[in-house]
Amino acid sequence: MSCSLSHACIVQGAVGPAPGPGEERDQVDVRIGITQTPKELEVEMADDADRDQVVSEIEKLLKTGDGVLWLTDRKGRRVGVPVAKVAYVEVGAPTSERRVGFGAP
């Protein structure tokens, strides 16, 4: 993960401790709402992405209010969003793990 706060932030797979035997790292899903549009971007991060590190890098860039937020998904595709156009960011589990309706806890 690299971040240049003046212009862009690239969030990729995190450099952190690997999960131990029998441990699984949660998959990270990032949703970004864009101002003046009802659509949102959804990016499934790489399997080795660390949720806390992704959040901290996004927060650093959003505090500056300038530049481009670059996210790299699990297939290696890069998505860039101008920070000034970001309405909200949701970092959580992928949609397949979300339950809605009668099966929800």
N, C-alpha and C positions, 0 to 999 in steps of 0.2 A: 504494500500500500504506500503510495507516495502522495504528498500534498504540497502544492505551492500555493500558499494562501493569497498571493497577489493575483493569480490568474485562474488556476484550475486545481481541482482535487481529483485524483484518480483513486478509486476505491476498488481493490481487487481482493483476492484471497489474502487472509490475514497471516502475518508472521507471528505465530504464537505457539504455545505448547500443543503438541499433537495429543489427541485423545488417547487415554490409556487403554489397555486391553479390556474389552467388554464395555467401553464407553463409546458413545456416539456423540458427535458434535451436532447441535441443532442446525438445520438448514436455515439460512437467512434470506428473507424476502423483503425487498425495499419497494415501497409504493411512494410515488411522488405526485402530488397534485399540482397542476399548472394553473396559474392565474388566467382568468378570462376564457376558460374552456372547461367543459364538464368532464373531460377525459382525464385519466391519470395514467402514469407510466408504472409498470410493474416489472421489476428486475429480480430474477432469481440469482443470488450470488453464488459463487463457487462453494463447493462442499467444505473447503477449509477456511471459509470466512468466519471471523470472530465478531459476533453481534456487537459487543461493547466497543470494540475497536472501530467498527464501521460507523456506529453512532457518534463516537468522539470525533472522527474525521469529518463527518457531515456537519456536526455542530461548529467545528472550527471554521469551516468555509462559510456557513450561513451567518456567522457573527460578523464577517467582513462585509457581507452584502454585495460583493463584487466577484466577478469571475464566472467560471463554468464548473459545475459539478459533473465529473466523469465517473460513471460506474461501469465495471466490466462484469458481464454476466457469466454464468457457468459454462457457456459455449465459447467464451472469448470475445463476444461482441461488445463494443463500447457504446454507451449511451451518454450524451452530454446534454445538460440542462442549464441554461443561464440562471445563476443564483437569484437574480432579480425577479424571475418569473416563477419561483417556487412558492406555492401556496402552503403546502404542508408536506411532511415526510413521515411515513409510517414504516417502522422497522419491526418485523415480526416473523411469524411462521408462514410457510407457503399456504396457498389457498386449499390445497388438498388436506391439510391438517386442521383447517377451520371447520367447525361444525355449526350448522344453522338449523333451526327448527326443532323437532321433537327429540332429536338425538343429541342436542347441545346440553352441556352440563348446567 
